[in-house]
């Protein structure tokens, strides 16, 4: 497995903890793909707006060290058990402060996009894009007016 190219090792460690806490579990979603999700998020980082790219490491550090000032817990996010980390991040999502909510919403969106496009997750959900493409082409061909357009030839 390769290392992230756009995240520092400390940012990657914090993002691993975030991924472990917020990615879906159960119902066929327990595949060991956290590292793949991390690498996919890392691959997408250059495509983010410049402000988001610059603020991400700061936001990750705030999440990492946030339990002490925000929740009076003297631990780091990356050291929390998964259920506690999930509850901690839910607290950020429920915050009255918009910036706290936006940080976790943005991270959750990146994680969910990377997670739900993973081939093993698509298989678990029964999604076959190649099969769906063939079905769609066939259905479109059936709806065309063959007399008017001369399709197919």
C-alpha positions in Angstrom: 0.0 0.0 0.0 1.4 3.4 -0.9 1.6 6.4 1.4 -0.5 9.5 0.9 1.1 12.0 -1.4 -0.7 15.2 -0.3 -1.1 14.7 3.4 1.6 14.9 6.0 2.0 11.7 8.2 0.4 13.5 11.1 -2.6 14.7 9.0 -2.9 11.2 7.6 -3.0 9.7 11.1 -5.8 12.1 12.1 -7.7 11.4 8.9 -7.5 7.7 9.6 -9.2 8.2 12.9 -11.9 10.3 11.3 -12.4 7.7 8.6 -12.6 4.9 11.2 -15.2 6.9 13.2 -17.5 8.1 10.5 -17.5 5.6 7.7 -20.6 3.3 7.5 -20.5 0.0 9.4 -22.6 -3.1 9.3 -25.0 -4.2 6.6 -22.2 -5.5 4.4 -20.0 -2.4 4.9 -17.4 -3.9 7.2 -14.7 -4.4 4.6 -11.1 -3.5 5.7 -10.8 -0.6 3.2 -10.0 2.4 5.5 -6.5 2.7 4.0 -8.0 2.7 0.5 -10.5 5.4 1.5 -7.6 7.5 3.0 -5.7 7.2 -0.3 -8.7 8.2 -2.4 -9.4 11.2 -0.2 -5.7 12.1 -0.5 -5.9 11.7 -4.3 -8.9 14.2 -4.4 -7.2 16.9 -2.3 -5.5 18.7 -5.2 -9.0 19.1 -6.7 -10.3 21.0 -3.7 -10.5 24.8 -3.7 -7.3 26.5 -2.4 -8.8 27.7 0.8 -10.1 24.2 1.6 -6.6 22.7 0.9 -4.9 25.2 3.1 -7.5 24.9 6.0 -7.7 21.1 6.0 -4.5 20.5 8.0 -5.5 23.1 10.5 -9.0 21.6 10.8 -7.6 18.2 11.3 -5.4 19.4 14.1 -8.4 21.2 15.7 -10.3 17.9 15.6 -7.3 16.0 17.0 -6.8 18.3 20.0 -10.4 19.4 20.4 -11.5 16.9 23.0 -9.7 18.8 25.8 -11.1 22.3 25.3 -14.5 21.4 23.8 -15.4 18.2 25.7 -13.0 18.4 28.8 -11.5 15.0 27.8 -7.8 14.9 28.0 -7.2 12.7 25.1 -6.7 13.1 21.3 -9.1 12.0 18.6 -6.7 9.5 17.2 -6.4 7.8 20.7 -10.2 7.5 21.3 -12.1 4.2 20.8 -14.2 4.3 17.6 -17.5 4.7 19.4 -16.2 7.6 21.5 -14.7 9.2 18.4 -18.0 8.8 16.6 -19.8 10.5 19.4 -17.2 13.3 19.5 -17.6 14.0 15.8 -21.4 13.9 16.2 -20.9 16.7 18.8 -19.2 18.7 16.1 -22.0 18.1 13.7 -24.5 19.2 16.3 -22.5 22.3 17.3 -24.1 25.8 17.2 -20.9 27.1 15.6 -21.2 26.8 11.8 -17.4 26.4 11.3 -17.3 23.3 13.5 -20.2 21.8 11.7 -18.8 22.6 8.2 -15.4 21.1 9.0 -16.9 17.7 9.9 -19.6 17.9 7.1 -16.8 18.5 4.6 -14.7 15.6 5.9 -17.7 13.3 6.0 -18.5 14.2 2.4 -15.0 13.4 1.2 -15.0 10.1 3.2 -18.4 9.0 2.0 -17.5 9.8 -1.7 -14.3 7.7 -1.4 -16.1 4.9 0.6 -19.1 4.5 -1.7 -17.1 4.4 -4.9 -14.9 1.5 -3.6 -15.4 -1.6 -5.7 -16.1 -3.9 -2.7 -18.7 -1.5 -1.4 -20.4 -1.3 -4.8 -20.4 -5.1 -4.9 -21.9 -5.3 -1.4 -24.7 -2.9 -2.5 -25.3 -4.9 -5.7 -24.3 -2.0 -8.0 -22.8 -3.0 -11.3 -22.1 0.1 -13.3 -21.1 -1.9 -16.4 -24.4 -3.8 -16.3 -26.3 -0.6 -15.7 -24.7 1.1 -18.6 -25.7 -1.8 -21.0 -29.3 -1.7 -19.6 -29.5 2.1 -20.1 -28.2 1.9 -23.7 -30.7 -0.8 -24.5 -33.6 1.1 -22.9 -32.7 4.3 -24.8 -32.4 2.4 -28.0 -35.9 1.0 -27.4 -37.4 4.4 -26.9 -36.0 5.9 -30.1 -38.3 6.3 -33.0 -36.7 3.9 -35.5 -38.8 5.2 -38.4 -37.9 8.8 -37.9 -34.2 8.5 -37.0 -33.3 5.3 -38.8 -31.8 3.8 -35.7 -30.3 1.3 -35.5 -28.6 0.8 -38.8 
